[in-house]
Amino acid sequence: MGVKLYIYIAVMAVVTYLIRVLPLVLFKKEIKSRFVKRFLYYVPYAALASMTFPAILYATDSVAAAACGFAVALVLAWKEKSMVTVAIVACAVVFIVERLI
């Protein structure tokens, strides 16, 4: 298993390196397209949301409680409350809903 482990690590290192270097090699000039700039601007947010949302729903014993907490967090974030307030209230809602169910 020792040799295979080093091969796996080497492959992961190469893949990670290529992902970071390819954009520098392919896009040597400044990107002028407004569409492409806007698309690339929102990619990190979309990737983070796509990874976070399933984790939110399955972080508790009840998907319904998680959905309630998520909905409350969205409303509070939309109303521009602080991140600490959003987190505390969402956790409290999940706790209360789980106790009720």
C-alpha positions as CSV (number, residue, x, y, z in Angstrom):
1,M,0.0,0.0,0.0
2,G,2.9,2.4,0.5
3,V,3.8,2.8,-3.2
4,K,0.1,3.2,-4.2
5,L,-0.3,5.9,-1.6
6,Y,2.6,7.9,-3.1
7,I,1.1,7.5,-6.6
8,Y,-2.3,8.7,-5.4
9,I,-0.7,11.8,-3.7
10,A,1.3,12.5,-6.9
11,V,-1.7,12.3,-9.1
12,M,-3.7,14.6,-6.8
13,A,-0.8,17.1,-6.8
14,V,-0.6,17.1,-10.6
15,V,-4.4,17.5,-11.0
16,T,-4.4,20.4,-8.4
17,Y,-1.5,22.1,-10.1
18,L,-3.0,21.8,-13.6
19,I,-6.3,23.3,-12.4
20,R,-4.5,26.3,-11.1
21,V,-2.0,26.7,-14.0
22,L,-4.3,26.1,-17.0
23,P,-6.2,29.4,-16.7
24,L,-2.9,31.3,-16.6
25,V,-1.7,29.5,-19.7
26,L,-5.0,29.7,-21.7
27,F,-5.9,33.3,-20.8
28,K,-2.8,35.3,-21.4
29,K,-4.7,38.4,-22.5
30,E,-7.2,40.4,-20.4
31,I,-10.7,39.1,-20.7
32,K,-12.9,41.8,-22.3
33,S,-16.2,40.0,-22.6
34,R,-18.6,41.3,-20.0
35,F,-20.5,38.0,-20.1
36,V,-17.4,35.9,-19.3
37,K,-16.3,38.3,-16.6
38,R,-19.6,38.2,-14.9
39,F,-19.7,34.4,-15.3
40,L,-16.3,34.0,-13.7
41,Y,-17.2,36.4,-10.9
42,Y,-20.1,34.3,-9.8
43,V,-18.5,30.8,-10.2
44,P,-17.0,30.7,-6.6
45,Y,-20.4,31.6,-5.1
46,A,-22.2,29.0,-7.1
47,A,-19.6,26.4,-6.3
48,L,-19.8,27.2,-2.6
49,A,-23.6,27.2,-2.6
50,S,-23.7,23.8,-4.4
51,M,-21.4,22.3,-1.8
52,T,-23.0,23.9,1.2
53,F,-26.7,23.4,0.6
54,P,-26.8,19.6,0.8
55,A,-24.7,19.8,3.9
56,I,-27.2,22.1,5.5
57,L,-30.1,19.8,4.8
58,Y,-28.4,16.7,6.2
59,A,-26.6,18.2,9.2
60,T,-29.5,17.5,11.5
61,D,-31.7,14.5,12.3
62,S,-34.6,16.1,10.5
63,V,-34.5,17.6,7.0
64,A,-37.6,19.7,7.9
65,A,-35.8,21.3,10.9
66,A,-32.8,22.0,8.7
67,A,-35.0,23.6,6.0
68,C,-36.7,25.8,8.6
69,G,-33.3,27.0,9.9
70,F,-32.1,27.6,6.4
71,A,-35.3,29.6,5.5
72,V,-34.9,31.7,8.7
73,A,-31.2,32.3,7.9
74,L,-32.1,33.4,4.3
75,V,-34.6,35.9,5.6
76,L,-32.3,37.3,8.2
77,A,-29.4,37.5,5.7
78,W,-31.8,39.2,3.2
79,K,-32.6,41.8,5.9
80,E,-28.8,42.4,6.2
81,K,-28.5,41.1,9.8
82,S,-25.0,40.3,11.1
83,M,-23.6,36.9,10.5
84,V,-23.5,36.1,14.2
85,T,-27.2,37.0,14.5
86,V,-28.1,34.8,11.5
87,A,-26.1,31.8,12.8
88,I,-27.5,32.0,16.3
89,V,-31.1,32.5,15.3
90,A,-30.9,29.7,12.6
91,C,-29.4,27.3,15.2
92,A,-32.1,28.2,17.7
93,V,-34.8,27.6,15.1
94,V,-33.3,24.2,14.2
95,F,-33.1,23.3,17.9
96,I,-36.8,24.3,18.6
97,V,-38.1,22.6,15.5
98,E,-36.3,19.4,16.3
99,R,-37.7,19.4,19.8
100,L,-41.2,19.9,18.4
101,I,-41.0,17.1,15.8
